[in-house]
Amino acid sequence: MVRIILLDVIVPVLSAFIIGLLFLGIFRKVVARIHWRYGPPVLQPFIDLIKFFGQKGFSHGFIFDTGIFLSIAGSIVTILFIPFAGLCALKGSGGLLVLLYLLIIAPLGMALSAGESANPNASIGISRKLILSIGYEVPFVLIILSLMFYYKTISFVEIIDAQKNFHWALFSPLFLSGISYFLILPAMLGLRPFDVASAPQEISSGGIVEYGGQYLALFHIEHALHLYIYLSLFVNLFLGGGNIFVFLIKMFVVFIIGIFIHSVFPRLRIDQAIKYLWRYPTLLALLGIILILIFK
Amino acid sequence: MDRNKISKWLKEPGKMSQKYSLSVVYFCTGCGIIEIPPVITARWDAERFGVIPVASARHANLFMVTGYVSLKTLKAIIRTYEQMPEPKYVVGFGSCPINGGMYWDSYNTIKHLDKYIPVDGWIAGCMPRPEAIIIGVTHLWTLIDKGMAKGYVKYRKKYKYFRQNQEKLLGKLPWQPAFSTGDNNE
């Protein structure tokens, strides 16, 4: 029991927090180098986090305080379902099906919290974020369905076991679904072609416009966990997981490609984003399901 | 630059993080804003010192007033300043916020910004070069280190003085006082 709590619960959540913040630092550094700038130190997100906790934020009501905690709680529970280098606290229960429901809790908590602040920019930001999540959840459900068809299981651990010794899902009949997941990954992470929800130049950072001090710190923690969840899902489902070093290297490579896409593309409007998400990734995911029905 | 000294981080993490993570609201009041884009882009990259522009006053802890301050802008400046979370620092940029500059006899600009909000530091010049902004940041670090950048405490303590000056200039202000002014005449 103690081992489960210590090893399977605390280690994945803590490392998700640290990995997420480190990746945000690397993100800022790599973007700076692509701009031919020197860039901030890699530990800058940690410095920011300490600063935000030292500031005195303004509360806008009860839901404003609790919504952000709901969002973090949703992210933490999701992390407990995802295997982190062999550690998985809730491997016996639910798997992919529960994950589909859990993933919507984090954006909903943010929406509740930002809605309470009653700022027009926040309303526009959260409406864009929820529309975008509808946009990427359609191909995402199709991808999860194709995985469940192919491996005949809903368990994460069994899917990773089936991909041992380089039998990655990306190089199996599932490759169309893998490409489709990669195409919607920037929308999930909020990277540049799809950063309409947090556009600082248009709508003053969207939903987080009224967050100051500790609230912004909590949002940054949530952002880091969110980054970890979607990257580790891709690595676990399509690149075969692995031990801790292999896992981190795979996540890092996927994230670096995401940063390159982020730094060269301009921002899409929300209607263009939905048009893209419901056309190419959805079509690829549907073709992937057909391919699996033929080959299996 | 003592950003990598772990002993200082352990001793006073609040002060160190305030120093090395300055989120700035560049308040575009006048011509001074033209010197800001070179500072935050590739030539004089201010992000390597942790100085980054933010879009909302709630996220910021450094307020940079760039250029002359007209009466109409002063209202927005006061409201922006009161919305920022403490601790917060203000830097006046250019000659005009210091003493009026070339607008010293204008009917529509103010001459001394520090009569209306507390100002922690000034960058003189018309215009200051982008290097001057980076030197100003290092001076602000020194002030924070020595505990001298306490403008926000002064604003809380002497709020009556600031509010009186604001009301003398702008008439009756349409927003509530941020702190108690000490009298019950309202």
Interface residues (C-beta under 8 A of the other chain):
Chain A: R28 A32 H35 W36 R37 Y38 G39 P40 P41 Q44 I47 D48 I50 K51 G54 Q55 K56 G57 F58 P200 Q201 S204 S205 I208 V209 E210 Y211 G212 G213 L216
Chain B: R3 P13 G14 M16 S17 Q18 Y20 S21 S23 T41 A42 D45 E47 R48 G50 I52 V54 A55 S56 R58 H59 N61 Q83 M84 P85 E86 P87
